[in-house]
Amino acid sequence: MNKLIVFLCIIAISILGYFGVLILSDVKEASNDRNDTKETNVSKSIEDIRESIGGTITEEQAASYKEQGLNPFGQSKTADQLTDADYQEYIHGMSHQKVKAEQKWGFYQITPERIHWLLEGLDATALKHEEIYRTILEKWAKGDFTTADVDHNTIWEIQGGNIGRATGVLTPEEEEAYIRTQR
């Protein structure tokens, strides 16, 4: 009788163990599905961010905007209507042409027209970070991009950035290659 009880206990433990493994396997698979969904949601939100900050606008597109009565960034806002958020978007997007960063969202090709238009706008509006924008844009107007990575990170920090910190300035060859990828 004792042997029968031991035998039945061993079978019961084996059956419970088998079903326990199946249950744990299903739990692990469900957890992986949730992680995949989170990664997809993160990817979607990155694409939403990229679209919301203007995407890619090249020098050629900017020329056509002028013909359409738009500002050099392809929008209908006039320089005196620009907000801090606009300046941050424009300067940040232009800086991508010059900086090394793991990730870059948004691109506006740097042109003298864009820089001067933004500088003129600073004289027509009162902005919280006006001096920061002016310092960066005046430097860029003189063709000085030696600290473009610092300029990028200054704007990036104001925007609350947490991905895509600039880690240096591109060489002229790297810059040209980057511009080609944005066309």
Residue pairs with C-beta under 8 A, 6 or more apart in sequence:
46 105
49 105
50 105
50 106
53 89
53 92
53 93
53 105
53 106
54 73
54 74
54 89
54 93
54 106
54 108
55 106
55 107
56 106
56 107
56 182
57 73
57 74
57 93
57 107
57 108
57 109
58 109
58 179
58 182
58 183
59 109
59 111
60 183
61 74
62 72
62 73
62 74
62 108
62 109
62 111
62 113
62 114
65 71
65 72
65 73
65 74
66 72
69 76
70 76
71 77
71 78
71 79
71 117
72 111
72 113
72 114
72 117
73 90
73 108
73 114
77 86
79 117
79 118
79 120
79 121
79 124
79 125
80 121
80 124
80 125
81 125
82 118
82 121
82 125
82 127
83 127
84 127
84 128
84 129
84 158
87 118
87 121
87 127
87 129
87 133
88 129
88 155
88 158
88 159
89 106
90 108
90 114
90 118
91 118
91 133
91 136
91 137
91 151
91 155
92 106
92 152
92 155
92 156
92 159
93 106
93 107
93 108
94 108
94 109
94 110
94 114
94 115
94 140
95 148
95 151
95 152
95 155
95 166
96 104
96 106
96 107
96 152
96 178
97 107
97 109
97 110
97 170
97 175
97 178
97 179
98 110
98 145
98 148
98 149
98 152
98 169
98 170
98 175
99 148
99 149
99 152
99 166
99 167
99 168
99 169
99 170
100 149
100 166
100 167
100 168
100 169
100 170
100 174
101 152
101 164
101 165
101 166
101 167
102 163
102 164
102 165
102 167
103 163
103 164
104 164
105 164
107 182
108 114
109 179
109 182
110 140
112 141
115 137
115 140
115 141
116 141
118 133
118 137
119 134
119 137
119 138
119 141
122 130
122 133
122 134
122 137
127 133
129 158
132 154
132 155
132 158
136 151
136 154
136 155
139 145
139 147
139 151
140 148
140 151
145 169
146 169
147 169
148 166
148 169
149 166
149 167
149 168
149 169
150 166
152 166
153 161
153 165
153 166
156 164
156 165
156 166
170 178
